[in-house]
Structures are given as structure tokens and as C-alpha cells.
Amino acid sequence: MIVHWITFLLTATVIVGSGVKLASFGEALGRRTGIGQGWIGLIFLAVITSIPELTTTVTGAAIDAPNIAVGNALGSNLFNVAIIAVVDILLLGRGPFLSKVKGYHATSGGIAILLTVIALVGIVVPHEASLGGISPVSYLILIGYVFGVFLLYRIELRDGEVETPEEGTMSLARALTGFVVCAALIVTAGVFLIYASKAISEETGLSTSFIGAILVAIVTSLPELATSIGALRIGAYDMIVGNLFGSNMFNILTIFFADLALRKGSIYAALGAGREDQILVGVLGIGLTAIAVIGIGVRSQRRVFGVGADAGLLLLGYLASACLIIGRGIHL
């Protein structure tokens, strides 16, 4: 068992260190290529930092554990939105954080909500229909994700600011090399981290508890947290929100790949008694994301104990959600 704990700690350290540096390399890439922070976070960082979620979700489906697959995607989204509250706290009274980001992030948040709603429709409406072994709902998620990325690209071209290199900005070659190396480390360490955390859960009995389900979601969201902290250090606020909302969009997309991996008909129909649990987690995630989107639109400067009022609501919302999940005894 000690081997799994050592693996867990080492890989977590690698992910945190690489995530912090990844933000710096991503910011430099944005300046050297003229791509905005939001787009760097939305696509490149979001996909890279979501590899652990993708691995866990697809693995859960492959081993015929559909509730683990769907539950991880929905639970990770819940924690990702809570990271916004963590970032606001780390600003140490210089927030509110959401008042510092561009308004077009409300669109990516809205798309993440829409994709979650599509997934919940598949869960709520019992169906065995499949096309090539994949539920039509999963195809809708794939189409929605592709359309959402295209729409956000158009918005970035219209509203995004061209970022020019400042004096001292690292070269394109160095930024690209560093970005690729950090991304490779996160992907590799993320895979080992997932297997180590699962082994620890099984050996300690946490795999049958709801706390275990929440811990898995937090573990798979560690890259997003580390990258957000790194982006905060360099003031890349739009990269943070782009990464978090982009990760939530991609996490829902992983349900499509899980449906493909299950190969036993619709993954939604296979949820069985866990269907109501998944609906609850999905609805809670939608609620927290809606609070964040409203916060971006309102741009309130109100602070409570030095923390933005919207961030405070997100933190309380996540804690209440976690307590509700644990209290109900949800087994994801």
C-alpha cells in the first residue's frame, strides 16, 4: 500500500509543478502567436488538464462501471467551478476575481451548462436506442461540443484582444518546448495518479463511500487547480476561466467516449439505480456554473470578508453540494 501512496504523492507533485509552469508557457505562447489568453485556456489547457477525467471516465465504462464513468465527469465539473472561489481567495482582497475577466466567458459557461443538460436528458429519459453502439444523446453532446468550440472561436476573433510580446517574453521556441514538456508530464503523471488513487481507495475502503467519489473528482481536477494557481501568479485571469469552463465542456464530451467504450448499448440506460444520483450531481453542477456565469455578467465589486460575493456563493454552494452528496450516500 505504501507504494501507491508514494506514487500518489510523487505524481501529484509533478502535476502541481507542471501545471504552474504550463500557465507561464501558455501565456508566452499566446503573446508570441497572437492567440488570446481565453482561447489558450479554453482549448489547449482545458484538453490537457482534462486527461485524468478522460482516463477515469473511459476506464470506468470499459470495466462496465457506467456510474463511475458518468459520475466522474459530472463530479469533476462541480469541483472545477469551485476552483473559481479558491482563486478569488488567493487574490487576498484584490478581487472580486470574476469582475476581472472578459464577458465572453459567459458564453463558454453557458455552453458547459447546455452540454450538461443534454447529458441529463439522456439520463432522465430511459432509452435503449443506439447508433453503432452509441446513444443518440452522446452524438448530440459531440455535435454540441464541436459547435460550441466553433462559436467560441468566432467570439474570440471578434472580441479578443491581440496580445503583443512584451520585453522579456520568452521566445516562441522555448515557450512551445516548455508547453509540450509540461503537457506530457501532466498527461503521464495524471494516468499514474488515477491508478494510484483507485488502489488507495480500494485498500482503505473509500471506494464504497461517497467521500471517495468526491476525492476522485478532486484528484482528477488537480491539473486544473495547479494551472489556475500558475495563471494567477502571472495575472492571466482570462486563461483561468477559459481553462475551467473549457475543461467542463470537455468533461461532458468524455461521456461520448465512455459510451463508445462501454459497447453494451446506451451508457445512460446502464446507470440503473444510480440514475437519480447522477441527476442530482448534474443539477448541482449546473447551479454552480450558473452562479459563475451570472457573476461574470453582473461584475459586482461587493466583497464579504475580503472575498467576492459571487465567489463566496460558489464556495458555500460547493460545500453544501458535497454535504448533500455525502449525506445521501451516493455511490458514483
N, C-alpha and C positions, 0 to 999 in steps of 0.2 A: 504493500500500500504506500510505503514511503516513496517508492519510485514514482508513483502517479502524482504525489504531492510535489515532488521536486520538478517533475515535468510541467505541472500546472504553474508553479511559481516562475520557472525559467521562461516558459512561453509567454506568460502574462507580462513579464518584464520586457521581453523582446517586442511584444505588441505595443506596449506603452511607449517605449523608446522610439520605435519606428514610426508610430503614429504621430508623435510630437514632431519628429523631423520631416515626416511626409507633408505636413501642413506647410512648412517652410519651403520645401522644394516645389509644392503645388503653387504657392503664391508667386514664386520666381517664374515658374512656367507660365502662369497667367500674364505676368508682365512682359515676358520675352516674346510670347506668341500673340498677345493682344486679346486673349480669351479672358472673360471676366471671372472674378472670384466665385460668383454664384454657379457658373457653368462648370468650373473645375470641381467644385464641391458636389454639384448635382449628379454629374456623370462619373468622372474619374474616381474621386474619393468615395462616392457612395457605393459604387460597384465593388471596389477593392475592400472597403471596410465591411461589406455585407457578405464576404466569402464565408465566414463562420456560420452565419444564418443559413446560407445556401447549402453548406455542407450538412448541417444538422437537419434541415428540413428534408432534403433529398434522402439522407441516410434513414431518417425516421420512416419515410414512405417505402424505401427499399426493404426494410426489415419488417414490413407490414405493421407499422405503428403509426397510422394516419393522424391520431390525435397529437402525437409528439410533433409530427411534421407541421400541421396547421397551427397548433398551439405555440410553437416556437416562433413562427412568422408573426403572429398576432401579438404575442407577449413581448417580443423584441421591439416592435413598434411602440408599445406602451412605454417602455423604458427609454427609447430614443427621444421621445418628446420630453420626458422628464430631464434629459440632459440640458435642455434649454434653461431650466431652473438652476441647475448646477453651474452653468456658465454665468448666469446673472449673479449668483452668489460670489463667484470668483472675481467678478468685476470690482468687488469691495466698495460698493457705493457709487461706482461710476456709471451705473445703468440708469434706467432700465435697459436691458440688453435688446429686446425686440424693437425698441424705438430707434436703434442704430442701424437696422438692416433695411434694405430696399423693399418697397411694397410688392414687387413682383413675386416675392417668395410666397405670398398668399396663394398664388396660382398652384405652385408645386404642393403646398399643403392641401389645397382643395383636391388636387388630383390624387394624392395619397388617400384622402377620405373617400373619394369616388371608387377607387380600386378596392378599398376595404368593404364598401357597400356591396360591390359586385360579388366579392368573396362570401359575404354574409348571405346574400340572396341564394348562392349555391348551397349554403349550409341550411338555411331555413326551409327551402323548398326541396323536399325529398325527390330524388331522381336517379335513375339508373342509366339514363341515356349517355352515350359516349360516341365520339368520333375518333377512330383509331386508338381506342382505349383511353381517351382523354375527354373529360366533361366539356360540354359547350361553354360552361361558365368559365373554365380555365382559358379557353380560347378568347373569351371576352376580356379576361384580365390581360392576356398577352397583347391584344389589339389596343386596349386602353392604355397600357404602358407605352407602347410604341407611339401612339398618337400623342400622349402626354409629353414624351420627350421631344417630339417634333414641335409641339406647341410651345414648350418652354424654350426651345432653341430660337424660334421666331421672336419670342418676347425678349430674349437676351440680346438678339440683334437690334431690336427696336429700342429697348430701354437701357441696355447695359452700357457701361462706360468703358471706353478703350483705355486700358491701363498701360502706361508707358514705363519703361525701365527707369528706375531711379539710380543715382550714383551709388555704387556699391552693390547693386543687384548682381547675384551670381550669374555666370554665363549660362546659355541655353544648354550646352553640352553637360555641364555639371549638374544643372537642375534636373535634366532628363535622366541622367545616370542615377542620381540620388533618388529620384522618384521611383524609378524601376526597381532599384535595390530594396528600398523600404517597402514597396508594394509586395515584392517577392517574399520578404521576411514576414510581413503580416499574414500573407496567404498561407505560407508554410507553417508558421507558428500557430495560426488560427486552427488549422486542421488538428495539430497535436493537442492544442488546448481543449478542443471539443472532446476528443477521445479520453484525455486525462480527466476532465470534469465528469464525464459519464461514468468512468471507472470508479472515481471517488464517490459519486452518488450511489452507485450500486453497492459499494463496500460499506458505506455508512448508513444505508437505508433511506437516504434522502430521495432516491428515485421514486419512492411511493408517496412522497409528501408534496404538498403544494408549494412549500418553501423551495423544494428542489426545482420545481418548474420555474419559479421566479429567478432563482440563481442561474439557471441555464440561460434565460433571456438576458440577464445582466452580463454573463460571461461572453455570450455571442455578440453583445453590443460594446464590449471593451474597446475594439478598434475605433468605433465612432466617438467614444468618450475621450480616448487618448488623442485622436486627431483634432477634436474640438478644443481641447486644452492647448495643443500646439498652435492652432489657428488663433486662439485668444491671445497668446503671447505676442503675436505679431500684428494684432489688430485686424485680422481677416474675418470680420464678423459675418459677411455675406457667405463666405466659404463654409462657415459653421452651419448656418441654417440650410444652405444648399445641400450639404452633406447629410444632415439629419433627415430632411424631408425626402431627399433623393434616395436615401437608404430605406425609408419607409415604403416608398414606391417599389423599390427593387425587392424588398422583403415579401410584399404581396405577390410579386411576379414569381418568387420561388415556389409558390403553391402550384403554378403551372408545371414546373419541373418535377415537383413532388407527385403530381397527378400522373405525369409521364412515367415516373419511376415505380409507381405502385403497380401498374399493369394488371390490375384486377378490377377494372371498371372505374367509376367515379370515386375520387377520394372523398368527396363530400358525403356520398351515400355510405362510405365505410366508417364514418365517425361514430355511428351508433349512439350509445348513451352519452357520449361526450359532446354531442351536438350543442346542447344548451350551454355547456361550459364555454365552448368556443365562441358562441354568440355573445356571451357576457364580456369576454376579453376583447372581442372585436368592437363592441359598442363602447366600452371604456376607452379604447384607443381612439375611436372617432371623437369622443367627447374631449379628450385632452388635446388632440390635434386641432379641433375647432376653437378651443380656448387660445391656442398659439396663433392661429390664423386671425382671430379677432384682435388679439394683441398687436399683431403687425399692422392691421388696418387702423386701429384706434390710436396707436403710437402714444399711449399715455405716459406721462412723466411721474405719475404717482408712485411713491415708494413706501413700503411698510418695513420698518426695522432695517432700512438700507437696501432692501430687495424690491425689485419692481413688483407692482401689484399683480400683474399677469403671471410673472414667474412664481410668485407665492401661491397663486391659484393652481398652477401646474404642479408644484411640489405637493400641496395638500391633496390635489386630485390623484396623484400617483400613489401617495401613501394610503389614501382611502381605498383606492383600487386594489392595492396589494393586500390590504387587510380583508377586503371583501373576497378576494380570490382565495386567500388562505382560510378564511372563515367558512367558506362554502365547501372547502375540501375538494377543489378542482384538481383533477389529475390530468395534466396535459401530456 
